[in-house]
Amino acid sequence: MSRFLQIAGLVVGLVALVLQFAISMPASMAAGRSLPGSIVFYFSFFTILTNIAAVMVHASLLSPAGYAWFPAFAGQRMRAGVAVAITLVFIVYATVLAGLWQPQGLFLLCDILLHYITPFIFVLWWLIAGADGTTRWRDISWWMIYPLAYLAYVLIRAPFAGEVPYPFLDVDKNGAASVAVSALGVTALFIGLSALAVLIDHGIGRLRTKPATGMVSSRR
């Protein structure tokens, strides 16, 4: 089951990312961006970056070659951190962003794959095989680097690019106070999900050690 989910996550994630790139480039250039600008804009979405991370986790664990290419993504701390981030992708999209536009055709397919299917596959895999009870509370501070660095990048880039990937981060339209509240809300959600991930990981670790402990006791 674990290997099936890893393969499914890798295949679905790659297909969704490549397809999203293929259909986004013409649309982005038609909106007035240059090809380099369109590529930068594509990689400016938290959803895209997090799905890339999920694909790299799967790739790093499926084969020795993958582990050699992406060793940093094979560790438990990275696996749990990606599980938190991709859960955030699902929650924010489902509760805030999904109602802001009505994608059609291949755009709708990519939306479903990147915001619903890949998060479901990755989190299910992590619960079944990725979590092992070794995460620590201090890991949360390490995980926080990603969303904070992303937020800094988006806000610093906005005045020069004249655009943001997500409307709730648009200072010009919403005002600095509104963006600050939104950013704090998403950050608080990330911290809450991180704490939940640590608790779940510890619980799964205890469940997996109980049978082994019981077997040792019965043999005695």
N, C-alpha and C positions, 0 to 999 in steps of 0.2 A: 504493500500500500504506500509506504514511504517513497520508494523509488518511482512508482507510478505517478505520485503527486509531483515529485521533482521533475520528471520528464514532461508532464503536462504543464507545469508552471514555466519550464524553460521554453517549450514550443509555443504555448499560447502567448507568453510574454514577448518572445522574439517576433512572432507574427504580428501582434498588435503594435509593437513599436515601429517595425518596418513599414507596416501599412499606414500608420498614423503619419510617419515621415513622408511617405510617398504622396499622400493626399493633401498634406499640410503645405508642402513646398509651393505647388501651383497656386493654392488659395492665398497663401501669405504674400507671394510675389504679386498676385493680382490686386492685393490690398495696398501695394505701393512699396513694399520692402524689397531690398536687393536680395540676391541669393545668399550672400554671407549673413545679412541681417535676418533673413528667414530661418537660417540654420541656428543662429544664436537664439532667436526667439523660441524655436522649437525646444531647445535645451534649457530654456528659462522656466519651464513648468516643473513644479514640485512633483507632479504626477509622473512625468517622463523620467526624471532623475531617480525617483524611488522605484519605478518599475525596472529601470536599468539595474539598480542595485539588487533587486529581487532576482533578476535573470542571472546576475553574476554569482549570487549565492548558490543558486541551483547548479550553474555550470561548474563552480568550484568543487562541488561535492559529488557530482555524477561520475567523474573520471579522474585518474591521476594527472592527466594532462590539464584538465580544468583546474585542479588544485595548484598545479605548478604555475598556471597563468594568473590566477586570482587568489593567492593564499590568504590575503587579508580578509576575504569574504567567507572563508570556511569556519572561522572561529565562532564560538557560541555567543560572544558579546555582539558581534556583527549581526548574526542571525536574529537575535532578539531585537536589536535596534531596528533592523529592517522590518520586522513584524510590527513593531510599534508605528513606524513611519507609514507603512502601507495601510495600516488600519486607519490612521489619520486621513490618508487620501480618500478612503471610502466614506468616512463619516462626514468630512467637510464637503465632499462633492454631493453626497446624498441629501444633506441637510441645508446646504447653502447654495451651491452652484448649479445643481441639476435643473432648478426652476428658472434659471436666468437665460437659457437658450434651448432651442428645440432642434437638435442635430437630426439629420436625415441620412439615409443610405449608409455609406461606408463610415461616415463620421459618427453615426449612431452606433455602429458595430464597434468601432474603436473605443468609444466612450464606455460601452458596456464591458468590453474586455479589460480595459485599463483601470476602470474605477470599481468594478464589481467582481469580475471573474478572477483576475490575477490576485487581488487581495484575499479573496476567499480561499483560493488554492494555497497561497503562501502561508496564511495563518493556520489553515487546517494542517498543512504539512508540519509547521512549527509545533503545533500542539501534539501531534502524533509522534514526531521523531526529532524535531529541532530543539525542543526544550529538554534540559537535563538536570536542572537544579543548581547550576553553577553560576548563574548571574548574581551580581552583588548590587547593593543599593548605590554604591559609588558609580556603577555603570551608567546610571541615569545622567550624570553630569557629562559623561563622554557622549552619550546619544544626543544630548542637547546641542552639541556643536553643529550638527547638521541643520536643523531648522533655523537656528540663530544665524548661521553663516548664510543660509539661503535668504532669509529676511533682509539681512544687511546688503546682499548682492542686489536684490530686487529694488530696494529703496535707493541705493546709490546709483543704480543704472537708470532708474526712471527719468530723472531730469535730462539725461543725455539722450536716451532713446525716445522719450516722449510717450512711453507706454509701459504698462505693467501686465503680467500674465493673468492676474486675478483682480477683478473689479474692486474687491473690498480692500485692496492695498493701494488704490489710486488716491494719492494725497490731493491732487488738483481737483478732483470731483467730489471727494468725500470730506476733505479737511484732515489736518494732522491728528486732531483729537479722535475722530472716528477710526482712522487707520490704526492709531495706537491702541484703542479699545479692541479692535478686531485682532491685532497682532497679539495682545495680551491674552485674549480669549483662546486663540489657537495654541499659544504657548502653554497656557494652563491645561488645555486638553491634552497636549502632548505629554506634559509631566504626569497627568493623571493616568494616561494609557501606559506610560513607562512604569509607574508604580504598580499598576495592575499586572503588567507583564512580569515583573520581578516576583510578585506574589504567586502568580500562576506557575512560573518556572519552578519556584521553590516547592509548591504543592505537587507538581508533576514529579519532581525529583524525589520527594518523600514517598509517593506512591510506587515509584519504580524500585526503591530500595527495600520496601516492606516485604515483598515476596521473597527476595534473596535472604533477608534477615530471618524470615519465618522458616525457610528451608534449612538454614544453618541450625536454628534452634531445634527443629524436629530431628535432625540427624544426631544431635547431642542426646 
